[in-house]
Amino acid sequence: MTSLNLKTNINRLVGEITIPGDKSISHRSVMFGSIAHGETRVTNFLPGDDCLSTISCFRKLGVTIEESDNELRITGKGFEGLTEPEEVLDVGNSGTTIRLIMGILAGRPFFSSLIGDESIGKRPMTRVTVPLKKMGAKMDGRKDGAFTPISIRGGRLEPIHYELPVASAQVKSALILAGLQAEGKSTIIEQAETRDHTERMILRFGGKIHKENQVITVEGGQRLKASTIHVPGDISSAAFFLVAGASIPDSEIVLKNVGLNPTRTGIIEVMEKMGANLKVVQPDGNSFEPSGDLIIKTSSLKGTIIEGELIPKLIDEIPIIALLATQAEGTTIIKDAEELKVKETNRIDTVVQELRKLGASIDATDDGMIIHGKSNLTGGTVSSHGDHRIGMMLAIAALLCTDDVKLENAEAISVSYPNFFTHLNSLI
């Protein structure tokens, strides 16, 4: 485990960063390239640990994937081109990999087994295994399929009509991928709109999917065709620099090529609500995955309430939003965010625990947190707890601290942003 002495007491951040590729889209580009027919080319792929786990799994399923810098060439032979793996499929730390690949493997007529790291071993899988069993897949795991390792004996699938008990893009996507292989039309009903990268990816690969008022229908038996994917920058990665630029005096940061998918822009909505000096420039209007540049300057911020349908649009950004709230005047309340408890860590408890060490006034609630600003952050020894987003949040928090800050388990950051510290140091 790596410990780092973080940079503290920074008075100014200025510069330009090209944000690395979106993690969610990078995962899906590998998956769809693997189940489509023909050669798919992916540019600006994110070579983070999570996405490399996805590549590893599909190579073990018989797919040829060539890597060069941040570009991939994937030779897909359709769902039927996947072959029984001779080894266990190890997803590492990636919840996206394990949940989505279960939807693919549920329809394949062979045996496979899935494992992950210690964090994955604690994350709930019944939200995926239960509906997939209803479709006819034979699945098992620890505690009746609740936890890894998960074994799958796939095969013929029946279509499903299913109302999601949680707002989860991962569960929705797993069922869509299974539905593509089922014999008939599947209907998936969302509680609230979640990120729609899977739906957009199906259309990009020549498939059909219908969505209206959070009701999604997909026909089985579709043949997907290879495509070309340019992955926009990850707004979840950009969020750390948006908060840094807004919070640190005399700062101005330009973030290039940031994905602006409307199901992911909750961080922009919240920052604008809090009074951030934030501009969106040069949006490209791409119907597949829109992107543009963001300019953030030092801002006078005020507390707000974050709740309801906004939560799925910023669920991964809540740790860094909590830090932002410590630098706002007044109280910020985050509600309806129970899903944070089953991420890489229990992010409610972990965020509160670690920010308190630095002097923040923050309390956990059953479904979120209450943050009192404005806090003068001091210093101390903190830990990512193996969670990449907690690690990056703490690195940004350190910039605001008056005393020394040491980050334990710093290596977790490479899961989604391998060159995070290089980019951060370029602004100082």
Order of alpha helices (4+ residues) and beta strands (2+ residues): beta-beta-alpha-beta-alpha-beta-beta-beta-alpha-beta-alpha-beta-alpha-beta-beta-alpha-beta-alpha-beta-beta-beta-alpha-beta-alpha-beta-beta-beta-alpha-beta-alpha-beta-beta-beta-alpha-beta-alpha
